[in-house]
Amino acid sequence: MELMKKLSLAPGISGFEGEITNIIKDELKEHVDSIEEDLLGNIIATKKGESSTKIMLAAHTDEIGLMVRYIDKKGFILFTKIGGINDQMLMNQKVIIHGTKGDVIGVIGSKPPHIMKQSEKKKIIDHEKMFIDIGTFSKEESEELVSIGDPITFKADFEEFPNDLIMGKALDNRIGCYVMIETLKKINTKANVYGVGTVQEEVGLKGAKTSAFKINPDLAFALDVTISGDHPGIEKKDAPVVIGKGPAIVLVDASGRGIIVTEKIKKILIEAGERDSINYQLEVSNGGTTDGTAIHLTREGIPTGVLSVPTRYIHTTVSVASMKDVKKTIDLLVEAINNIE
């Protein structure tokens, strides 16, 4: 649990994933044969085997966040969004601006409801009408603390809930990082396995493209999270995967605009679950994509699967997931890899 907490709380928006890659290095240095970082910032941990088969495990290290784009004359900070963020989630959040001189705490503010017109109160406030207050009174004072281009993460807690549930920020996709780390520790295979912490997934699957090209694996697995459709406000038919019933084996995402998993990979994952009596769920999604979309289109094509952990409230500071599902995901992946010839 301590590793999961450390991964969740560590800052790392797209393009600034260094603290996450350092955690991965520290965790895996005694369990793999080599660790390298490519030119884009992907971390690649290699566990060598006796055969020529190459298997890639990809978990993106970045989280959604913000970036300083302007400082006004009174010292308030305007920002841009990095990754997919619902503006409604931003209101009154505490944030951390990671400046070159150290971290600066701020809070997102906006026009108070008390002086809004009735028509304004019914609308979601656009993030461009919000600002960050860091307690300064002038542009010069703020510029002593922060600069244009500084990354911003959300100041959040990590909590252990009943029933082995956890709550925290950036579970998308620090859960995938955790699964990748623990899988590399446990596998016993003749294949060469590459555990990759990819960068900039939230802004275009960028790290997956470059690392897959470099490794050129025979097959790959993207490790991520998916929407859990088990809470009020969502119909089961729109999100049938739920917390507590094991990992989701993704068959299709983005209605086929993303990945359509091959029968070969589908069979490997399903047979692993059946063989080891591991509960799993099948998912055909209309929603977003994962690193798997970029990987499977690399070079002449790479057979790729996607394993996702059901998670509530993705892309917020209070995502909820089950550590039992996380452990089942690791068990299924280890079983699958150990039986790949």
N, C-alpha and C positions, 0 to 999 in steps of 0.2 A: 504493500500500500504506500510506503514511503516514496518509492520510485514514481508511482503514479501521481502522487501529490507534487513531487518535485517537478515533474514534466508539466503538469497543469499550471503551476504557479509561475514557471519560468517565462520570461517575455520572449517573443519571437514572431513579429509580424512578417509578412512576405518581404524578402530581401534583407532581413535582419535576424536570421535564424541561428546565429552563432552560439547562444547559450544552450539551445536545444542540442545542437551537434556536439557540443562539449560534454553534455550529459551522456549522450549516446556513446561517445568515445570512452568515457570513464567506465561505463557499464560493460562495454564489450572488449576492452583491451586485453583481458585475460581469457577470452573465450573465442577469439578469432585469430587468423594467421596474419592479417594485415588490415590496416585502416588508412584510407586516403581521402582527401578532399579534392574534388575537381574544380575547374576554373569558375563554375557558376556558384559553387558553395555546397553542392551535394556531398554528403558523407557516405562513403562506400566501405562497408566492413565485409571482408572476404573470409569465408571458412572453406578451406581447400579440401577437395576429395580426391579419390583415386581415378574417377572416370572423367570423361571430357564433357559431360553434361553440365550446363550452366543454368542455375535457377536464380531468378531475381525476386526479392521481396522489397516492395516499395511502400514506404509510409511517409507522407508529407509532414514536414516539421513546422511549417508556418501556420499562423493563426490570423484571423481577421483583425483589423485594427485601424488606426488613423495615422495621419502625418501632418506636421505643422506646414501650412502653406502661406500664412500671412500673420503679421502682428500689427494691430492697429495702434493709433497714437496713445490710447489709454492703457495699453499693455495686454488687451484681450487677444486671444489667439484663435484664428480661424483655421479650419482643418479640412483635409480631404479624406475620403474613406478609402481604405485599402482592403479589397475583398467585398463580398456580398453582405451588407449590413442593412437591416430594416431600420429606418430612421426613428421609428417609435421606440426602439430599444435604447437609443442613445441618451434620451432625456435624463438629466440629473445624475449621470454615471460619474463615478470617480475614475480618474485616469492617471497614468504615469507617463510623463514625457521623458524619454531617455536622451537627455542632452549630453554633449561632450564633457560637461563639467559635473555630471551626475544626474540622478533622477530628480524630477520635479513633479510634485503632486498637484493635480488640478481637478476641477469639476466642470462638467458640461452644463452651461446655462442657456437660457432663452428668455423671450418675452414672458413675463408672469401672466397667468390666466386671469388675474384680477383686473387687468387693463386690456384684455382681449375683447374684441367684438364677438357677439354670439356666433357669427358665421366662422370666425377664426377658431373658436373653441371646438368646433365639430371636425376640424381638419387635423391631420397629422402634420406636425411641424417639420418642415424640410430641414435637413442637416445644414444647409447653407445659411439658415437663419439662426443657427446655434453658434456657440463660441465656447472657449475654454478659459476659465478664470483661475489664475495661479496666484492671486493675491498681490499683484503688482499694480502700480498706478500710472505707469508710463511705458511707452515702447522701449525706451532706453533701459529701463529697469528689467523688463522681460528679456531683452536681448542679452543681458548679462547672464541669463539662466538657460535660454533655449534659442534654437536657430531654425531657420527655414530648412525643411527636410528631416527634422528629427522625428523618429518613429514614436508612436503613442500606443500603449496597451491599456487595457482596462484593469483597474485595481479591484481584484476579486478575491474571494475566499475559496478554500477547498474544504468540503465537509463530507463526513461519512454518515450516511443515512441508514435507517434500518434495512433489513433484507439484503445486505451486501451492496446497496446502492451507493453511488458517489455523486457529488455535485461540485462543479467547478467550471472555470473558464477553459477555453481551448481544448475541450475533450475531443473536438474535431481539430486536429487529429492526433493529439498526444496519446489517445488510446491506441491508434495504429502504431505509433512509435513504440509504445510499451509491448504490444503484440510482437512486433518485429524483433525487439531486443530479447524478449524471453524465448522466442522461437529459435533464434540463433544459439542461445545457450543450451537448448534441449535437443536439437536435432542430432541424429546419428545416421548419416547418409554418405554414399560414395560420390554423390554429386558435388560440384562446386556451388556454394550458395553465397549470394551477394545480398547483404542487407543494406538497403539504401534509404537514408533519410533525405528525401527530396525537398527541394526548396521551391517557393513561389507557385505552389499548386493553386492557391486561392485566387490567383490573378492570371491563370492561363496554363496550368499544368506544365510549367516551363522546365523545372528540374527533372521531371520524369522523361521528357523528350531527350534531353542531353545525356542523362545517365544511362538510359536504355540504349542509346546509340553507341555509347562507349563500351558497355558490357556486352551487348549483342547476345542476350541469353536465349536458351532454347525454349524456355517458358517462364512466365512471371506471375506473381500474385500481388495485386494492389490491396493494401490493408487500410481500412477507413471506417467511418461510422455511417449510419443511415437513420432515417426518420423512424421513430417509434410511434405507431398510431394507436396508443393505448390511453390517451387522456382526453378530457372534454374538449370539444371544438374541432374534432377531426373524426371523419367517418372511417370505419375499418376498411371499407372497399378502396379508399384512397391511400391508405398506408397500413397494409395488413401485417407487417412485421412489428413485433412487440418485444418489450423488455422481458427477460426471464426465460425465453424459449430458445436461447442459443444464437449463434452467429447467423447472419443472412448470407447465403450464397447467392450473389447477384448473377442473374442470367442475362438481363438487358437493363441498361439505364438510358435516361433521356429519350425514351421511346425508340431506341435503336440509333439515335443520332450519336450516342456515345459508343458504348461497347455492346456487342452481341457475343456472348461467350461461346466458344466452340464446344462441340459435344465432347471432345477429348478432355478439356479442362473441367467441364461440368461433371463428367464421369469420375475423374480423379477426386474431386472434392466430395461428391455425394457418397462414393464408395468408402472414402475415409471415415465419414460420419457413421455410416452403417456398420462398418467393420469394428469400430471402437465404441459403438453405442453412444455417440455424441449427438445430442439434440441440435438440429439446424433448421433454418427456415429458407425458403426459396423466395427470391424477390425479382419481380419484373417492374421496373420503375419508370415513371414518366418524368421524374425530376432530374437533378443534376448529374454530373459525371465525376469520375475519380481519375487518379493517375493512370488507371488501367486503359482509359481512352487514348492517352498519348502513347503509352507503351506498346499497345497492340498494333499501332500503325507505324512503328519504327522500322527502318530498313525495309526488308521484304515482308514484314509482318511477324509478330511474336505472339504465339498462343498465350493468352492472359486471362486469369481469373480475378474475381474481386470478392473479398471477404469483408463484411461490414458488421460492426457491433451496433445494435439498436440503441438509439440515444434520443432522449427528449430535449426539446428546446435548443436545437443545434444553432450555432452562430449567435449565441447570447453568452452572458457571463455566468449563467446558472444552468448549464447543461447537466442532465442526469443520465447515468448509465449504470449497468450492473456489472460488478467485478466477476460474478459467476459467468456471465456471458463472455466477458473478456477472457477468462481462463478456458472456457470451452472453445473459443476461437483459436487460442494457442494450441490446445490439444488436437483440434481438427487439422490445423495446418501442419503440426509436427507429424501426425499420422500420415497425412498426404505426402509430405516430402520424403519421409523415410521409406515410402513404398513406391517412389518413382524410380523406374529403371533407367 
